[in-house]
């Protein structure tokens, strides 16, 4: 199963809106909270529509619009979205109204838009697209689930052009609650300082990454998703190692064919040790990178990693500050393995290959 | 009445998120729905809640809504007549 990437639209805490500038300078943050750099939405959303939209909904609709435009696709054959938390801002607004108003005077707008599938649904309404529309909500593997569904659909019909996305937002309340349970590092000097502390927690982030994927090979495709797999709760490192080996071999590749590994290292010492052990076992001599200092930690951050990988494959350029070992690609980068795991529970592998 | 109309305009802008709009941009006698301000059915629900929450007025018969919410002035008149 594979799919070519024909278009991208990405809003993140980095300057990822205009891909012509890739990789650009890393945007620096001096705290533990990375917020998206938002574009001018007026190009994609009418003011009368915008007034009801939460920040994330605007990000999703704009990124989808940019992605469709980039791929020169007017009407996708499917809209498949992955999100960990859905529309948090509207959910919080609705729940706060319930409490503040003693369960009375509930207004419809935030309730309507508080569901997890709001982004996918809103894009469909705006496009008048009544085709397949699904949102996957599954913790840190929400994007991979959406990608897997896209690959299955494309296997059945190569001509389908699917709008695939990973999106999550960081609200004040969520940041505070997650902070109280120790999700975010308190002693950090900024995003580029992420891996320099032997402590728990990470930095908070958010993003909206959209892709148009299709089974049709075109000369101007960016790259291709060559596979995705998910692995739940390994009982030992041997099991994890076998999972990674088998995934790569099943795609007709050997370990040495992987030119770059992009890991989900996020500064949390327990979680990062899992990556380090796998790196030592499998990728000791392979250029290995991380990306969460660029976008922060959020449930669908692996969609940002996919965008990063796609851009590296397309341009053969990469940010200098992503590498965590001394190896850098010595030749063309043709195969990138994205390895993301959460608490050694949900492990996800995505293979990106050059066209 | 004029004071209430001004207050209503501010509240409408707030609850309907009419960004970039000022109270003076809303004509007191222009239709709120359709060709005037261009509001829709979700806005109607927001206005019903506004009347109940801010003025303690509950619209019992939905058919009355068309008349009550025709313009800011008709809203203000209905509030004046029905507020306890």
Boltz contact constraints between the chains, C-beta under 6 A:
constraints:
  - contact:
      token1: [A, 51]
      token2: [B, 17]
      max_distance: 6.0
  - contact:
      token1: [A, 51]
      token2: [B, 19]
      max_distance: 6.0
  - contact:
      token1: [A, 105]
      token2: [B, 49]
      max_distance: 6.0
  - contact:
      token1: [A, 105]
      token2: [B, 53]
      max_distance: 6.0
  - contact:
      token1: [A, 107]
      token2: [B, 46]
      max_distance: 6.0
  - contact:
      token1: [A, 107]
      token2: [B, 49]
      max_distance: 6.0
  - contact:
      token1: [A, 108]
      token2: [B, 42]
      max_distance: 6.0
  - contact:
      token1: [A, 108]
      token2: [B, 45]
      max_distance: 6.0
